[in-house]
Amino acid sequence: MTQLEILLIEDSPADANLTLEALRDPKIPYTVHVVGDGVAALRFLRRQEPYPAALRPNIILLDLNLPRINGKEFLAEIKSDELLLDIPVVVLSGSASPDDINWAYRNQAACYIVKPAQLDDYFTAVTALKELWFHSASFPQQDQKKAADRSC
């Protein structure tokens, strides 16, 4: 497997650090890019300043409660973009609202995980996510012509 690129969109430094710790895996080459809001995430994906050399992520881990552009707006935006819609998005949110969960799946989230309140449970949930996505899932390959035609 080539290097796995992960985009973590999380505004809580504590949750971001815990997620990074739970994602550690010496068997898989990977990089996690962390941004704190939806605006920065869109700039990252579109390779706009300050991310002109950003690599396309294989998967996005998305918190819903974000500043500037929230997770719902972000998800709707990328799922309406032909160049980005095939990137799997896993929602990792503190919201257990059935409305939020249903909305996420209706808008093409690959998975919705409610962030557990207990530290050990949070770690277990992210570790289980890692086991599935790092070791078992296959990711879509970007159309190279579309990638070459992409404008920043």
C-alpha positions, 0 to 999 in steps of 0.5 A, spaced: 500 500 500 502 506 498 502 512 503 495 513 506 493 520 506 488 522 512 484 529 513 482 530 520 477 536 521 477 538 528 477 544 532 478 541 539 485 540 540 484 535 545 480 531 541 485 532 535 490 529 539 486 523 542 484 521 535 492 522 532 494 517 538 488 512 537 490 512 529 497 510 530 499 504 526 506 502 525 504 497 520 501 502 515 504 508 512 500 514 513 500 521 514 494 525 518 493 533 516 489 536 521 485 543 520 480 546 525 475 548 520 471 547 514 474 553 510 481 551 512 479 544 509 476 546 503 482 550 502 486 544 503 482 540 498 482 545 493 490 546 494 489 553 495 493 557 500 496 556 505 496 548 502 498 549 495 502 542 495 496 538 499 495 531 497 489 528 496 486 525 502 484 518 501 479 519 507 476 525 511 474 524 518 469 530 520 467 533 526 460 537 525 461 542 530 466 547 527 467 554 526 466 558 520 463 553 515 460 547 519 461 540 518 454 539 515 456 545 510 462 542 508 460 535 507 454 538 502 460 542 499 464 536 497 459 531 495 456 536 490 464 537 487 465 532 482 472 532 484 471 531 491 465 527 492 468 520 492 473 521 498 470 517 503 467 522 509 467 519 516 463 523 521 466 523 528 461 528 532 459 529 539 452 529 536 447 523 537 441 527 534 438 522 530 437 528 525 444 529 525 445 522 523 440 521 518 442 528 515 449 525 514 448 519 511 443 522 506 448 526 504 453 521 503 457 520 509 461 513 509 460 512 517 457 516 523 461 515 529 458 519 536 464 521 540 464 517 546 464 521 553 469 517 556 476 517 554 477 510 553 471 509 549 473 514 545 480 511 544 476 504 542 471 507 537 477 511 533 481 504 534 476 500 531 475 506 525 482 505 524 482 497 523 476 498 518 479 503 514 487 502 515 486 495 514 480 492 510 477 498 506 479 499 499 479 507 497 477 510 490 482 512 485 482 519 483 481 520 475 488 522 473 485 526 467 480 530 472 486 531 477 490 534 471 485 539 469 484 541 476 484 548 477 486 551 484 
